[in-house]
Amino acid sequence: MFAFVKKPQSAALAFLIAGAVWFVVGALYGMVSAIHLVAPEFFSNIPFLVFGRERPIHVNTMLYGFTGTMLTGCGLYYLPALLRTRLYSEPLGWLSFLFWNLTVASGPLGFSFAYTQGREYNEYIWIADISLMLAVVLLIYNLVMTIVQRTEQQLYVSVWYFVAAFLWTAGNYPISNVVWHPSTGAMPGLIDSIFLWFWGHNLPGLLITPLATGAAYFVIPRITRTPLNSHTLSLAGFWFLVALYTHIGGHHVLQSPIPNWLKTVSVVDSIAMVVPVSIVVLNLWLTARQEGQRVWGDPAGRLVMGGIVWYLITCIQGPLQSLPYLQRVTHFNNWTVGHAHIAMLGFGGYIALGAMWHILPLVSGREIYSQRLVNLQFGLITFGLTAFFLVLTTAGLIQGSAWHNGETVYRVLPEIAPFMISRAASGIFILGGSLIGLYNLYLTLRQGRELQPVELLRAEEAS
């Protein structure tokens, strides 16, 4: 057993497999939650299957369990590959895997029985917070020591993004989760909303975004077989991200009496996020120029580039909806739910899946069992997510417009009932995509053609 733990790239493979499993778990909880919005009496009187407990399980499992775990597995492969060395310590990688997944598992096991801190995106109980922080600290040490022993002098931008994601998390997570108050995990009074949304927005912005961006910068040039359009431009995008994103969580609570200066900074920086997003999108698109057939013809490349398209849509919609005037209609309704799904499943999830399918043969030594199943997964998730986004955006506009014109909440409910049915139907396709992906991963590891050493060497040299 210990020999397997020390096997090169085994920790990366473990993270990839766990990410695929958590995708299915998170999608299942999302599906049941969607059904409850249509038929609240479905599985009634079962305490651990009420909507208020299912929803945080779904959200946290998809964010930390699926997207975060899978992208971490990708990075544990590509960082050493880019540095032309081995991961400093595979056992430390496995220890990180253990602590990280204990935290993720505490969601379904704890939230189901009301063990939660009850703060959106910060629901994990204190001991789970500590477990996650241990995983992050171990990852940082492992990655830094890998950089120290590298043989490649240049630090490619993917290395910057991957290491920074955990450095930022090490600083942001304990502050927002108020770990110095173990009993509550919260600050008293209104100030807690500021602490809450400090991580509530830095979770997607300074953990998932750098993990996904780093993976995209690794995969796209490999598939197109062209150099990155501009390394300097990629580093400019990196520094713009950290300079602007840290402050924008306040735009979630513009309607509350937080300081006006914080509201202003949040809105201004939200609008300014157009800059780093444009840099990433244009840099990758210019890298792939005249190579569209290779990108869109490769199942993994199609997923990654699809994620970049969702990133562009997300970051057009996001800055606009941070404006106080527009928030009068778009806030506190299904518009925001639709936006969150294209950000985390569309951007982060697509790139996680694409990078996983690209990297899996390199860490497992086996060819993907079925590229057709990868294509089918892409098609199912794309159809489901697109319908999901359109349905929830429309429902949100109906809700927001009615409320803005003085209509009561309960009188709007019959109007959005058909949209909740469509939402649940769309979720079937996303759940189906997660199941097909896990099935394909299992068959790849069990029945995929073993790659010859020459094939593996050639693939790794392409890094």
C-alpha positions in Angstrom: 0.0 0.0 0.0 2.8 2.4 1.0 4.6 1.6 -2.3 1.5 2.7 -4.2 1.3 5.9 -2.2 4.9 6.7 -3.3 4.2 5.9 -7.0 4.8 8.9 -9.2 1.6 10.8 -10.1 -0.5 8.6 -7.9 -1.8 11.6 -5.8 -2.7 13.5 -9.0 -4.7 10.4 -10.2 -6.4 10.1 -6.8 -7.6 13.7 -7.0 -8.9 13.2 -10.5 -10.9 10.1 -9.6 -12.3 11.8 -6.5 -13.3 14.8 -8.5 -15.3 12.6 -10.9 -17.0 10.8 -8.0 -17.9 14.1 -6.3 -19.4 15.4 -9.6 -21.9 12.6 -9.5 -22.7 13.1 -5.8 -23.1 16.9 -6.2 -25.2 16.5 -9.3 -27.5 14.0 -7.5 -28.1 16.4 -4.7 -28.7 19.2 -7.2 -31.3 17.0 -9.0 -33.2 16.2 -5.8 -33.1 19.9 -4.8 -34.5 20.9 -8.2 -37.3 18.3 -7.8 -38.2 19.8 -4.4 -38.6 23.2 -6.0 -41.3 21.6 -8.3 -42.8 19.2 -5.7 -41.9 20.1 -2.1 -43.7 17.0 -0.8 -41.3 14.7 -2.7 -39.6 12.6 -0.1 -41.4 14.5 2.6 -40.7 14.2 6.3 -37.2 12.9 5.8 -35.0 15.4 7.7 -31.8 14.8 5.8 -33.5 15.3 2.5 -35.1 18.7 3.0 -34.2 21.5 0.6 -32.4 23.6 3.3 -29.9 20.8 3.8 -29.7 19.5 0.2 -28.8 22.8 -1.3 -25.6 23.5 0.7 -24.5 19.9 0.1 -25.0 20.4 -3.6 -23.2 23.7 -3.7 -20.2 22.8 -1.6 -19.7 19.4 -3.2 -19.7 20.8 -6.7 -17.3 23.6 -5.8 -14.8 21.9 -3.5 -15.5 18.3 -4.4 -15.9 18.3 -8.1 -14.3 21.4 -9.6 -11.7 22.1 -6.8 -10.6 18.5 -6.4 -10.3 17.7 -10.1 -8.4 20.9 -11.0 -6.0 20.2 -8.1 -5.4 16.8 -9.5 -4.6 18.3 -12.9 -2.2 20.8 -11.3 -0.4 18.1 -9.4 0.5 16.6 -12.8 1.2 19.7 -14.9 3.3 21.7 -12.3 6.1 19.1 -12.1 5.8 18.4 -15.8 6.3 22.1 -16.6 9.2 22.2 -14.2 10.8 19.0 -15.6 10.9 17.3 -12.3 8.8 15.0 -10.0 6.4 16.1 -7.4 8.5 16.7 -4.2 6.5 14.1 -2.1 3.8 11.8 -3.3 3.0 10.8 0.3 2.4 14.5 1.2 0.2 14.7 -1.9 -1.8 11.8 -0.5 -2.1 13.4 2.9 -3.4 16.5 1.2 -5.9 14.4 -0.6 -7.0 12.8 2.7 -7.6 16.1 4.5 -9.2 17.8 1.5 -11.7 15.0 0.9 -12.5 14.6 4.6 -13.7 18.2 4.4 -15.7 17.6 1.3 -17.3 14.4 2.8 -18.2 16.4 5.9 -20.8 18.2 3.7 -23.1 15.3 2.9 -22.4 13.6 6.3 -22.7 16.8 8.4 -25.2 19.1 6.6 -27.7 16.3 6.3 -28.0 16.2 10.1 -27.8 20.0 10.7 -24.0 20.2 11.5 -23.3 23.4 9.7 -22.2 27.0 10.4 -25.1 28.2 8.2 -23.2 30.8 6.2 -23.4 30.5 2.4 -20.2 29.0 0.9 -18.8 28.8 4.5 -21.1 26.1 5.8 -18.4 23.6 6.8 -18.0 23.1 10.6 -14.9 24.3 12.4 -13.1 20.9 12.4 -13.7 20.6 8.6 -12.3 24.1 8.1 -9.1 23.0 9.9 -8.9 19.9 7.8 -9.2 22.0 4.6 -6.5 24.4 5.8 -4.2 21.4 6.6 -4.7 20.2 3.1 -3.9 23.7 1.7 -0.8 24.1 3.8 0.6 20.7 2.8 -0.1 21.4 -0.8 1.8 24.8 -0.6 4.8 23.1 1.0 4.8 20.3 -1.5 4.5 22.7 -4.5 7.1 25.1 -3.2 9.6 22.3 -2.6 8.8 21.0 -6.1 9.7 24.4 -7.5 12.9 24.5 -5.5 14.1 21.2 -7.1 13.1 22.1 -10.6 15.4 21.7 -13.6 13.4 24.2 -15.8 14.3 27.8 -15.0 11.3 29.5 -16.5 8.1 29.5 -14.4 5.3 29.1 -16.9 2.1 31.0 -16.1 0.2 27.8 -15.1 2.7 27.4 -12.3 2.0 30.9 -11.1 -1.8 30.4 -11.1 -1.7 26.9 -9.4 0.6 27.9 -6.5 -1.1 31.2 -6.0 -4.6 29.6 -5.8 -3.5 27.9 -2.5 -1.5 30.8 -1.2 -4.6 33.0 -1.5 -6.8 30.4 0.0 -4.5 30.0 3.0 -5.0 33.7 3.7 -8.6 34.2 2.7 -10.3 31.0 4.0 -9.6 31.3 7.7 -10.4 35.0 7.8 -13.8 34.7 6.1 -14.6 31.5 8.1 -13.7 33.3 11.3 -11.8 30.3 12.6 -10.9 32.1 15.8 -14.6 31.7 16.8 -14.9 27.9 16.6 -18.4 27.8 18.2 -20.1 30.0 15.6 -17.6 30.5 12.7 -19.1 34.0 12.4 -18.7 37.6 13.6 -21.5 39.2 15.6 -23.9 41.5 13.8 -23.8 43.1 10.4 -20.0 43.0 10.1 -20.3 39.2 9.5 -21.8 39.8 6.0 -18.6 41.5 5.0 -16.5 38.6 6.3 -18.9 36.1 4.7 -18.7 37.5 1.2 -15.0 38.1 1.4 -14.7 34.3 0.9 -18.0 33.9 -0.8 -16.6 35.6 -3.9 -13.0 34.8 -3.4 -13.8 31.1 -3.5 -14.8 31.3 -7.2 -12.4 34.2 -7.9 -9.2 33.3 -6.1 -9.4 29.5 -5.9 -11.5 28.1 -8.7 -10.5 30.8 -11.3 -6.7 30.5 -10.9 -7.0 26.7 -10.9 -9.1 26.7 -14.1 -7.0 29.4 -15.8 -3.8 27.6 -15.1 -5.2 24.4 -16.5 -6.4 26.1 -19.6 -3.0 27.7 -20.2 -1.5 24.2 -20.0 -4.0 22.4 -22.2 -4.7 24.8 -25.1 -1.0 25.2 -26.3 -0.5 21.5 -26.1 -3.5 20.7 -28.2 -2.8 23.4 -30.8 1.0 22.5 -30.7 1.8 26.2 -30.8 3.5 28.5 -28.2 1.4 30.6 -25.9 0.5 33.9 -27.7 2.1 36.0 -25.0 3.6 35.0 -21.7 3.9 38.6 -20.6 0.2 39.2 -21.3 -0.6 36.1 -19.2 1.3 37.4 -16.2 -0.4 40.8 -16.6 -3.7 39.0 -16.3 -2.5 37.2 -13.2 -1.6 40.4 -11.4 -4.8 42.2 -12.5 -6.8 39.2 -11.1 -5.2 39.5 -7.6 -5.3 43.3 -7.6 -9.0 43.5 -8.5 -10.8 40.4 -7.4 -10.1 40.5 -3.6 -12.5 43.4 -3.0 -15.6 42.6 -5.0 -17.6 40.4 -2.6 -19.3 43.5 -1.3 -21.5 43.7 -4.3 -23.5 40.9 -2.9 -24.7 43.1 0.0 -25.2 46.5 -1.7 -28.7 46.6 -0.2 -27.3 46.3 3.4 -25.8 49.2 5.4 -22.2 48.3 4.9 -19.8 51.3 4.4 -20.4 53.2 1.2 -16.7 53.2 0.4 -16.7 49.4 0.4 -19.8 49.4 -1.9 -18.0 51.7 -4.3 -14.8 49.7 -4.3 -16.8 46.5 -4.9 -18.7 47.9 -7.9 -15.7 49.6 -9.5 -13.5 46.5 -9.2 -16.3 44.3 -10.5 -16.5 46.4 -13.6 -12.7 46.5 -13.9 -12.6 42.6 -13.9 -13.3 43.0 -17.6 -9.5 43.6 -18.0 -8.0 40.3 -16.6 -10.9 38.3 -18.1 -10.3 39.8 -21.6 -6.6 39.1 -21.2 -7.1 35.4 -20.5 -9.8 35.0 -23.2 -7.9 36.8 -26.0 -4.5 35.3 -25.1 -5.9 31.7 -25.4 -8.0 32.5 -28.5 -4.9 34.0 -30.2 -2.9 31.0 -29.2 -5.5 28.8 -30.9 -5.9 31.1 -34.0 -5.8 29.1 -37.2 -5.8 25.9 -35.2 -9.6 25.8 -34.5 -9.9 22.3 -36.0 -7.4 20.9 -33.6 -9.0 22.5 -30.6 -12.7 21.9 -31.4 -11.9 18.5 -32.9 -10.2 17.3 -29.7 -12.8 16.2 -27.1 -10.7 17.6 -24.2 -9.9 20.8 -26.1 -13.5 21.3 -26.9 -14.4 21.2 -23.2 -11.6 23.6 -22.2 -12.4 26.1 -25.0 -16.1 25.7 -24.1 -15.2 26.7 -20.6 -13.4 29.8 -21.9 -16.6 30.8 -23.8 -18.6 30.4 -20.6 -16.0 32.5 -18.8 -16.5 35.3 -21.3 -20.3 35.2 -20.8 -20.0 35.0 -17.0 -17.7 38.0 -16.9 -19.9 40.1 -19.1 -22.9 39.3 -17.0 -21.1 39.6 -13.6 -19.9 43.1 -13.8 -23.2 44.4 -15.2 -25.2 42.8 -12.5 -22.9 44.4 -9.8 -24.3 47.8 -10.8 -26.8 49.0 -8.1 -29.4 50.1 -10.7 -29.5 46.7 -12.3 -29.4 44.8 -9.0 -32.9 46.2 -8.3 -34.2 43.6 -10.8 -31.5 40.9 -10.8 -30.7 40.4 -7.1 -32.2 37.8 -4.7 -33.8 35.8 -7.5 -33.1 33.0 -10.0 -31.0 35.3 -12.2 -28.2 35.0 -9.7 -28.6 31.2 -9.5 -28.3 31.0 -13.3 -25.2 33.2 -13.2 -23.5 31.1 -10.5 -24.1 27.9 -12.5 -22.4 29.1 -15.7 -19.5 30.5 -13.6 -18.7 27.3 -11.6 -20.0 24.5 -13.9 -19.6 26.3 -17.2 -16.2 27.9 -16.6 -14.6 25.9 -13.8 -16.4 22.6 -14.5 -15.8 22.5 -18.3 -12.1 23.3 -17.9 -11.8 20.8 -15.1 -13.3 18.0 -17.2 -11.3 19.0 -20.3 -8.0 19.1 -18.5 -8.8 15.8 -16.7 -9.5 14.0 -20.0 -6.3 15.5 -21.5 -4.1 14.6 -18.5 -5.6 11.3 -17.5 -3.7 9.2 -20.0 -0.5 10.9 -18.8 -1.0 10.0 -15.2 -2.6 6.6 -15.7 -0.6 5.3 -18.7 -3.8 4.3 -20.4 -5.6 5.7 -23.5 -9.1 7.1 -22.9 -11.5 4.2 -23.2 -14.0 6.1 -25.4 -13.6 9.6 -26.9 -17.3 9.3 -28.0 -18.3 9.1 -24.4 -16.3 12.3 -23.8 -18.2 13.9 -26.7 -21.5 12.7 -25.3 -20.7 14.1 -21.9 -19.9 17.4 -23.5 -23.2 17.4 -25.4 -25.3 16.5 -22.4 -23.8 19.0 -20.1 -23.8 21.8 -22.7 -27.5 21.2 -23.5 -28.4 20.9 -19.8 -26.4 24.0 -18.7 -27.5 26.2 -21.6 -31.2 25.4 -20.9 -30.6 25.8 -17.2 -29.0 29.3 -17.8 -31.8 30.5 -20.1 -34.6 29.2 -17.9 -33.2 30.7 -14.7 -32.3 34.0 -16.3 -35.8 34.3 -17.6 -37.4 33.3 -14.3 -35.2 35.8 -12.5 -36.2 38.7 -14.7 -39.9 37.8 -14.2 -39.4 37.7 -10.4 -37.2 40.9 -10.3 -39.5 42.9 -12.5 -42.6 42.0 -10.6 -41.0 42.7 -7.2 -39.6 46.0 -8.5 -43.1 47.0 -9.4 -44.5 46.2 -6.0 -45.9 42.7 -6.5 -45.8 40.4 -3.5 -43.6 37.3 -3.6 -46.2 34.7 -3.3 -48.2 36.0 -6.2 -45.2 35.6 -8.5 -44.7 31.9 -7.6 -47.3 30.5 -10.0 -45.6 32.4 -12.9 -42.3 30.8 -12.3 -43.6 27.2 -11.7 -43.1 26.2 -15.3 -39.5 27.4 -15.2 -38.8 25.2 -12.1 -40.1 22.2 -14.1 -37.7 23.1 -17.0 -34.9 23.6 -14.5 -35.4 20.1 -13.1 -35.6 18.6 -16.6 -32.3 20.4 -17.6 -30.6 18.9 -14.5 -31.3 15.4 -15.8 -28.8 16.1 -18.7 -26.2 17.4 -16.3 -26.6 14.4 -14.0 -26.4 12.1 -17.0 -23.2 13.8 -18.1 -21.6 13.3 -14.7 -22.5 9.6 -14.7 -21.2 9.0 -18.2 -17.9 10.7 -17.3 -17.4 8.5 -14.2 -18.3 5.4 -16.3 -15.7 6.4 -18.9 -13.1 7.1 -16.3 -13.6 3.7 -14.7 -13.4 1.9 -18.0 -10.3 3.8 -18.9 -8.5 2.7 -15.8 -9.7 -0.9 -16.2 -9.8 -1.5 -19.9 -8.0 1.4 -21.6 -5.2 0.5 -23.9 -1.8 0.7 -22.1 0.4 3.4 -23.6 3.9 2.3 -24.6 6.8 4.1 -22.8 7.7 5.8 -26.1 4.2 7.2 -26.4 4.2 8.5 -22.8 7.6 10.0 -23.2 6.5 11.8 -26.4 3.4 13.1 -24.7 5.3 14.3 -21.6 8.0 16.1 -23.8 5.2 18.1 -25.4 4.8 19.9 -22.0 
